[in-house]
């Protein structure tokens, strides 16, 4: 569990079942987990697309407030965060957020050297 600077203004919760992930709680009661692999991806976007970094954080906040509980994971098919089956939760990877915002790490218009 790590206290990330991006969410220093949020209340960090202790979840002993998920000691490798960090759980934060917002003032409205909504909560979110940050898995280490997700954070690595977020840092990659910060270093390569720094001007878009705040947009990504804002979209994450919007999603959390809308859904109540979100796990930001490295792999939505195989998350490391355990959440009880009867709890409504959504799992999102970094590209689920960035693709929606049209923020990509590679230039989608790149033609390369071989253009017809």
N, C-alpha and C positions, 0 to 999 in steps of 0.2 A: 504494500500500500504506500503510495507516494502522494504528497500534497503538491499538486501542480499549480504553478503561479497563475495560470489563466483563470482559475476558479478560487483564488485565495479569498474572495469575498463571500464564498458559499460555505455552508456548514459541512465539514467533513464528518461522515458517519463511520462507525466501526461495524464491520460485517465480518465476523470471524470465519464464516463459510467461504468468503471470497477475499482472502488475505492478499492475493496478488493484484487485485483490482481496487480502485478507489471509488467510494460511494460519496456523492455529494447530494445535499438537500437544499432546495431553494426555499425562499420565504413562503411561497404559496403551497408548499408541501410536496411539490414534484421533485423527483429524484433521478439521478443518473449515475451509471457506473462508467469509468474510464478504464479500459483494458490497456496494458502496456503496449501491445502491438498497434492498437488504434492510435495511441499517443505518438508513437514513432512515425506513423503515417501523417499525422497532423503536423509534426515538426518538419517533415519533408516538405509539405505544402508551405509552411511558414518560411522555410529557407529559400524555396524556389519561386513561390508566388506570394511573397510577403504583403504586397498591396491588397491581396484578397483575403488575408488571414482573418481580419475582423468580420468579414462577411460570413466566413465559415463558422466562427464562434457564435455569431448572431443567429444563424440558421439552426445550429445545435440547440441554442436556448429556446428558440421558437418551437422546435420539435418536442423538447422536454416539457415545456409548459403545456403544450397541446395534448400530449400523451400520458403524462403523469409519471411513467417509469420507462427509462430508455437505457439500454446497454450499448455503449459505443465499443464495438468489438473489432478485433482483427479479422475474424472469420465468422460470419453470421450463421453458417451451417455447423460450426464447431466452436462455440464460444467457451471461454474458460470461466465465465461468470455463471454461478448457479442461482437460478431463480425458481421458486416453487411453481409447479404446473398450474395452480389455481390463481396465479398472479398475472394480471394483464401487463405485458411488457413487449417492447419492440426492440429488435437487434439491428443495429446499423453499422456498416463499415464506412470508412472515410470517403470512399468513392460514392456511396449512396448519397452523401451530402454534397460533395464537390461536383459530381456529374449533374445533379439537379440545378446547381448554380452556374453551370457551364464553366467551371474552373478545372482545367486539365493540366497535367504536368508536361505533356508533350503537345507540340503544335499539331492540331488536327488538320491544318491546311498545308502541311509540309508536303512538297511534291518530290523532293529528292533530286538527284542528278539526272534521272531518266524520265523525262516527261515527253509524252507523245504530242 
